[in-house]
């Protein structure tokens, strides 16, 4: 851009950012590199990789999907008998004939990774849309099951809803832009849902309010509906 041969504030900022980034990328290869960086080089290189510098800072799943190492833990290839709580969940869902399934630890939906709570606590936090309600409900993914239904293979989720918070007033409801709401930290019984019910991940912050153990739930969806 025309600048009469003089470096402006914008050009100076770009040059400074480029220099700092280059220095950071070179740091792990320098003599005298701090031991903490040397021992965590893989993580450090992921943070400064230029191909992800334009990613949204909140888009943790895109960052993970670009760099995640191949899974060493393989999902079961054999069908297993359902646990009692799962068997009851299928009965409540009107699928009383289901007694066995293949158990998966994770799956990818729209480029985002969702996992069981035993595999990855953060990726098990999912906002679920239930029939007959417009409200998204925060749930913990407890099971991911692959079933053979006739000639087709279907995947179902066994999820636990957070119970509604027993409080007189939710202070977060005043700030709609935050997309946050208080829920109880306790869970309901396991329910069976289809993968199409998942809407997004959510962040979860423990909270003690009015003598209750609660959580603040905030949607991590990048889709915002404006009235």
matplotlib code that plots the C-alpha trace (Angstrom):
import matplotlib.pyplot as plt

x = [0.0, 1.3, 3.2, 5.7, 8.5, 7.7, 6.7, 3.2, 1.7, 0.0, 3.2, 5.1, 2.6, 2.6, 6.4, 6.6, 4.1, 5.9, 9.2, 7.9, 6.2, 9.4, 11.4, 8.9, 9.0, 12.8, 12.9, 12.7, 15.7, 18.0, 20.8, 19.6, 15.9, 14.0, 13.5, 9.8, 9.4, 11.8, 9.8, 6.5, 7.7, 4.7, 2.2, 4.3, 4.6, 0.8, 0.2, 2.4, 1.8, 1.1, -1.7, -3.9, -3.2, -6.4, -8.6, -11.1, -9.6, -12.8, -12.8, -10.9, -12.1, -10.8, -7.4, -7.6, -8.7, -5.8, -3.1, -4.5, -2.3, -3.8, -5.8, -3.9, -7.0, -9.1, -12.9, -14.4, -15.1, -17.2, -20.8, -21.1, -24.1, -25.7, -25.3, -28.6, -29.0, -28.5, -30.9, -33.5, -32.8, -33.5, -36.7, -37.8, -37.0, -39.3, -36.4, -36.9, -35.3, -31.8, -29.6, -26.1, -24.1, -20.6, -19.2, -17.3, -15.2, -15.7, -17.1, -16.9, -20.0, -19.6, -15.9, -16.2, -15.2, -17.6, -16.5, -17.7, -17.1, -14.6, -12.6, -12.6, -14.6, -14.7, -15.7, -18.5, -20.3, -23.0, -26.1, -28.9, -32.2, -35.0, -38.4, -41.1, -38.8, -37.1, -34.6, -31.2, -30.3, -26.8, -25.9, -23.0, -22.3, -21.9, -22.1, -21.7, -23.2, -23.1, -26.1, -26.9, -30.6, -31.4, -29.0, -28.2, -25.7, -26.9, -25.2, -27.0, -25.8, -26.5, -26.7, -27.4, -29.2, -28.2, -31.1, -32.7, -31.3, -33.4, -32.7, -35.0, -33.3, -30.7, -28.5, -27.2, -30.5, -30.3, -27.4, -28.7, -25.5, -23.6, -25.8, -25.3, -27.6, -27.3, -28.1, -27.8, -24.5, -26.5, -27.7, -30.9, -31.0, -29.4, -31.5, -31.0, -30.8, -29.7, -26.5, -28.7, -29.9, -26.5, -26.2, -22.8, -20.3, -20.7, -18.3, -19.1, -18.1, -18.8, -20.7, -22.0, -25.2, -27.9, -26.4, -26.7, -23.9, -24.5, -22.8, -22.8, -23.4, -22.3, -22.8, -19.7, -21.7, -20.5, -24.0, -25.8, -29.5, -30.4, -34.1]
y = [0.0, 3.6, 4.9, 7.4, 5.1, 5.3, 2.3, 2.9, 1.4, -1.4, -2.5, -2.3, -4.5, -7.1, -7.2, -7.5, -10.3, -12.2, -11.9, -13.1, -16.1, -17.0, -16.8, -19.0, -21.6, -21.7, -21.9, -25.7, -26.1, -23.6, -24.6, -23.8, -24.3, -24.4, -27.9, -27.5, -26.6, -29.4, -32.0, -30.8, -30.0, -31.7, -29.5, -26.4, -26.9, -27.4, -24.1, -22.1, -24.0, -21.4, -23.4, -23.0, -19.4, -18.3, -20.7, -19.4, -19.7, -21.4, -23.9, -26.5, -29.4, -28.1, -27.7, -31.2, -32.8, -31.3, -32.6, -35.5, -38.6, -41.9, -43.5, -46.3, -47.5, -49.4, -49.6, -53.0, -54.9, -57.5, -57.1, -57.0, -57.5, -54.2, -53.1, -53.1, -49.3, -49.4, -52.2, -50.2, -47.1, -49.0, -50.4, -46.8, -45.8, -48.5, -50.7, -53.6, -56.1, -54.5, -56.6, -56.3, -53.6, -52.6, -49.9, -47.0, -44.5, -41.5, -40.3, -37.3, -35.2, -32.2, -32.2, -32.2, -35.0, -36.3, -39.0, -40.9, -39.4, -42.2, -41.3, -37.5, -35.5, -32.3, -34.0, -35.8, -32.5, -32.1, -30.0, -32.3, -31.5, -33.7, -34.2, -31.9, -29.2, -26.2, -26.0, -27.5, -29.7, -30.2, -33.9, -36.1, -38.8, -42.0, -44.5, -44.6, -47.7, -49.2, -51.4, -53.5, -52.9, -55.2, -54.4, -51.0, -49.9, -47.2, -45.3, -44.3, -42.4, -43.2, -39.8, -38.4, -35.0, -32.5, -32.0, -28.5, -26.2, -25.7, -22.0, -19.0, -17.0, -17.6, -14.4, -15.5, -15.4, -11.6, -11.8, -13.7, -13.1, -15.3, -18.3, -19.5, -21.1, -22.7, -26.4, -28.9, -30.9, -34.1, -36.2, -38.0, -41.6, -42.7, -42.0, -43.2, -40.5, -40.5, -38.7, -36.1, -34.8, -33.3, -29.6, -28.6, -28.9, -26.9, -25.5, -26.4, -24.5, -25.8, -23.4, -23.4, -21.3, -21.2, -24.3, -26.3, -27.9, -26.5, -25.9, -23.0, -24.3, -22.2, -23.2, -23.5, -23.5, -21.0, -20.5, -17.7, -17.0, -13.3, -12.4]
z = [0.0, -0.7, 2.3, 0.9, 1.8, 5.5, 7.6, 9.1, 12.3, 10.4, 8.6, 11.8, 13.6, 10.8, 10.7, 14.5, 14.6, 11.7, 13.5, 16.8, 15.2, 13.3, 16.5, 18.3, 15.6, 15.8, 19.6, 19.9, 17.6, 19.4, 21.8, 25.3, 24.6, 27.9, 29.1, 29.6, 25.8, 24.8, 26.7, 25.2, 21.7, 20.0, 21.9, 21.4, 17.6, 17.4, 19.0, 16.7, 13.4, 10.7, 9.1, 12.1, 13.0, 11.3, 13.3, 15.8, 19.3, 20.5, 17.6, 19.6, 17.6, 14.3, 15.9, 17.3, 14.0, 12.1, 14.4, 16.4, 16.4, 15.2, 18.0, 19.7, 21.5, 19.1, 19.5, 20.0, 16.8, 18.6, 19.8, 23.6, 25.9, 27.0, 30.6, 32.6, 32.5, 28.7, 28.3, 30.2, 28.2, 24.9, 26.4, 27.4, 23.8, 22.4, 21.2, 23.5, 21.1, 21.4, 23.7, 22.1, 20.3, 19.4, 21.7, 20.2, 22.1, 19.7, 16.4, 14.2, 13.3, 10.9, 11.5, 15.3, 17.6, 20.2, 22.7, 25.7, 29.1, 29.9, 26.7, 26.9, 29.4, 27.3, 24.1, 25.9, 26.7, 24.0, 23.6, 22.5, 20.8, 22.2, 20.4, 21.5, 22.9, 21.3, 24.2, 23.8, 26.8, 28.1, 28.2, 29.0, 26.3, 28.3, 25.4, 21.7, 20.2, 16.7, 15.9, 12.8, 12.0, 9.2, 6.3, 7.8, 10.4, 12.8, 15.6, 18.8, 21.8, 25.4, 27.1, 30.6, 30.8, 33.4, 35.7, 35.8, 38.5, 41.6, 42.0, 42.3, 39.6, 36.9, 36.5, 33.1, 31.4, 31.4, 28.9, 25.9, 23.9, 26.3, 25.5, 29.1, 31.6, 35.0, 35.4, 38.2, 38.3, 38.8, 35.8, 34.8, 33.8, 30.5, 27.4, 23.8, 21.1, 17.5, 16.3, 14.4, 17.8, 18.6, 18.0, 19.5, 22.3, 25.4, 28.1, 31.7, 34.8, 38.3, 40.6, 44.1, 44.5, 47.1, 48.7, 45.4, 43.3, 39.9, 36.5, 34.2, 30.6, 27.7, 24.0, 21.9, 18.6, 16.1, 14.8, 16.5, 15.9, 16.1, 16.6]

ax = plt.figure().add_subplot(projection="3d")
ax.plot(x, y, z, "-o")
ax.set_aspect("equal")
plt.show()
